[in-house]
């Protein structure tokens, strides 16, 4: 018997939605720090990708005062098939946002902060200047805080990457998201080779800066395709790889083709480590900034260990 009709990216599909397996468990927390973090973000007029992208780890992270701040508004100029962030015409850039962000980092006492953004193809620099100003504002107020950025691809924005890297983040992250074959359907507006080159250029510009990227599984990719992406990322000298299960935000988003069991994530992690990544995080609920502070310490330790053996 055929399943119910679902609306997927403007097309009718007769494919029934897969039920979530028992290993996909969203952890909720009643810790008062969750609400305190929410209120702080509201007071300082900051957006978080945790909320906008409906991250399954929100409660767990916010209870530990870990929040990934999303600068440049909450409306994206692109419409990726996996993403829950609103698409449309964004608001003007908030010039006070870097100072608000720095104040939040200081008030939360963060040792490590992750900054991401929506795509801003409407801006001449793609938002690179706001990333740089945010890094500088945090450094001025919280000198010991380490900073990780998760950037868009800055396509057709000359010198955007150079401006961001010049601000000296500790970690430069740009997610490939999926395998090349699926880009047209999953990540329209982006280009696999451009994203890969962005990561390679970032490392060339500042070799001591850690680079990081992530992919989702469950969108119809094959194992050989995943391994090829790993090889491409290592050729670009990427240090850290994250792999997580794609979870469909709404019926209008791309379908989940398969839920990968935990033991297969373990196999992927092993394959990635064999290829030379300093750190690999692979599990059903792994996301780009999940356990980012602890993973940054792992990166530092792994580099020291690699240098001592070299």
N, C-alpha and C positions, 0 to 999 in steps of 0.2 A: 504494500500500500504506500502510495506517495505521501510525503510529508506536507505540512501546511505551506502555503505560499508566503515567502518572505521578501521584503523589499531590500535589495542589496545594491548600493550605488546606483539607484535609479532603474535597476533591472529586476524583473520578476525571477524568482528562483523557486523550484519545487523541492529544494534540498532541505531536509529537516535539520534543525540545529542540534548539534551533538550535546548530550548531557555532560556536565562537568564531572570528572572522575573524583574519587575520594581524596586524592592527593592534592587537589586544588582547594585549599581551605583558607578563607580570608580571615585573618586574625583581627579581632576587634578589641579595643581597650577602653576601660572606663576611667583610666588614669586622668586626674584633673589637668595634667600637663597638656593633654590633647586639646582641651578647650582653651587653655591659656595660650598655647601656640597659635590657635585659630584667631583669638581675639587680638593678639599682638600683630598678626598680619593685617587684620582689618584696620587696626588703629594707625598703622604706618602705611596703609593703602598699598600693600604688596600682594601680588598674585603668587600662587604656588602651583607648580605642575602636579603636585600631589593631588590637589583638588580638581584642577582643570582637566587633567587626563585620567581622573578616576583611578588613581593608583591603588592596588589592592593592599599595599603595605602602609597606608597612611597612618592608621592608628598606632601601629607598632613604632613607626619612626617618630611620630610627633610625641609619643609618650617618652621618647628619649631626647626630645628637643632637636630632632633632625628634620629639617624641612628644605626642600629644593625650591628656591625662589625663581619665579619666572618673570623676567624683566620684559619691558617693551609691550606691556599690555596683555590681554587675554584673548585677543582675536588674531588669528593667523591668516596670512594671505594665500596659503595653499590648502588643499583638501586631500590629505593622505587618507587612504581607505582604512587605516587601522587606528587613527587618532581621534580622541574625543574632544579635542580643543575646537572651539568655534571657528568657523571660516567666514571672512568678510572683509570689510574695510576697517582697519584698525584705527584707534584713537591716536591723536598726536602724541609724540614722545613726551613723557613726564620728566622734565629736567631735574626735578627734585628726587627722582627715584634712587639714584646712587646713594645719596645721603640717607634716605629712609632705610635702604637696605643695610648700609653700614651700621645704622642705629640698631636695627634688629639683630644683627650679628653680635654687636656689643652687649645688648640686653640679654640675649640668650646665652652669652658666654661661649659661643661656638669655637671649638678648636679647628674645625674643618667645615667649610661651607660649599655647597654646590649651587651654581647659577646657570640657568638655562633661559631660553626665550622662544617665543613663537617665531616663525619665519616672517620677516619684514621686507618683502620684495619691493615695497613701495618706497623704501628709504634708499638714498644714494649709496650708503655704506652698508646696507643690510642690517644695521643696528650695531655694527662693530664698535662705533664710538661709545655707545652706552655700556657695552661690555667693559671696555677699557676704563671708563669713568667709574664703573661699579667696583672694579678691582682696586683702583687707586683710592676710592673712598674707604673701602674696608681696610686697606693697608694703613691709611692715615689714623684710623680709629682703633683697629685691633691688629697690631703689627705681627703678633704671633700666630694669627689664624691662617691656616693653609687654605688655598682657594682652588676649586675645581670648576671648570666651565664646560658646559655642554652646548655647543653652538649649532646654528643652522649651517647650510653649506656655502652661504655668501656667493651664490652663482652670479656671475656678471657684475661683481662689485669689486673693482680694482682696489688693491692695497688693503682690503678689509681684513684679511687674515693677518697681514703684517702688523696692522694696528693692534689687534687683539693680542698677538703673541708678544709684542713689544711691552705690553703691560705686565708680562711675566706671571701668568697663572702657574700654579704648581702642577695642575693636570689639565690637559687639553683633550676634551672628549667630543667626538662627532660620530654619531651612530650610522652605520650602513643600513641597519634595520632588517634587510632581507637580501636574498640572492639576486644577482643581476636579472635573471629571467623574469622575476616578478615585479620589477620596478615599475613597468608601465601601468600595471593594475593596482599595485599597493602604494607606490610612492611617486605618483605623477608629478611632474615639475622638477624632479631631481634626476641626477645622472650618476650611476654607480661609479664610473671612472673618475668623474669630478670629485666625488666624495672621498674616494680612495686617495686621489692626488692631494686633496686638502690635508689629510692626515700625514702624508709623506712630507709635504712642504712644511707643515707645522714642526715636525721633528728636525728638518734641515735648518729651519730658522732658529730653533733653540733646542739643541740636542739634550741638554740636561732636564728639560721639561718632560714629564711623563705624558704619553699619549694613550688614548683609550677609545674603544669603539664597542658597539653592541649590536646583536641581531636578535630577532624573534624567531621562534619556530612554531610550526602549526599552520602555516599559510599555504602549504603545498610544496614546499621545497624538498629536495632529496638529500640524502647523506653526502653523495659526492659533491653536490653544490655547496653544502655547508663547509666541507673540507676545503674546497677551492677558495671560499671566502677567507677561511683561516690563513691559507697560503698567501693570498693577496695582502692581507693585513700584516703578516709577518714580513713580507717583502717591503712593506711601507714602514717597517720598524715600529709597529704599534706594540706597546708594552702590556696592555691590559685588555682582556676580552670579557664581555658579559654576554650570556645567553639565557633568555627567558622564554616562557610560554606566552604566545599571543592569546589574549582574552578579548573576546568581542564586546565592545562597549554597548552597542545598540544593534538592532536588526538592520539598520541602514549601513553598517560597516561591513568590512570583509568577513567572510565566514571563517570559522575555525575548521580547518580540514582534518586536524588530528591533534589529540592531546598526547604529548610525549611523556612516557613514564619516567620517574626519577632516575632509574638505573641507566636510561639512555642519556640523560643529562650528565651522569657520571662518566659515561663513555666519551662524550664530547669534550668534557673537561680534560680527560686524560689525553685525548688526541691534540687538544690545544696546547697543553703543557709540553707534550713531545715536540711540538713545533717551535717552542722557545718563548712563549709568552711568559712574562715575569709573574703575572697573577691572572687567574681565570676564576670567574664566578659563574656557575651554571646550575640552575635549578628551576623548577616550574615558576616560582614567584620572584626570581631574580629580575631586577630592574636596574637601570643605569646608575642610579644614586643610592641603591639599597646597600646599607652598611658601608657607605662611602668613606667615613672616617677610619673605620677599622681596615678597610681595604687599602687606603692610602698608606697606613703604617706597614701593611704587608708589602706594598710596592717598594717602600723605602728599604725594608729589610731584605727583600729579594734582590734589589740592586746591589746592596752592600755585599751580599753573599756571592752574587755573580761576579762582581769586581774582584773579590778576594780569591775566587777560584780561577779568574782569568789571568 
